[in-house]
Amino acid sequence: MDELRRFMARHRLTQEDIAQAIDKTPQFVSQMILGTSNPSLSTTKALLAFVQSREPGMTFEALFGTADKVA
């Protein structure tokens, strides 16, 4: 999830900030970024909505890559 890392850097957000926004733990966000845990569809939607609230032009494909990576 390289784009999520870049988004976090652009907006000076921490894993804790993302976790709070999507109602998950910072550890889950870390695992998601590292690719050791795939987010559910509801988590994916929550994350995309949060990102789009700050960057309205962000698309699912740009943030997550291909749809086959989402559980």
HELIX and SHEET records of a PDB file:
HELIX    1   1 ASP A    2  ARG A   10  1                                   9    
HELIX    2   2 GLN A   15  ILE A   22  1                                   8    
HELIX    3   3 PRO A   26  LEU A   34  1                                   9    
HELIX    4   4 LEU A   41  ARG A   54  1                                  14    
HELIX    5   5 PHE A   60  PHE A   64  1                                   5    
HELIX    6   6 ALA A   67  LYS A   69  5                                   3    
END                                                                             
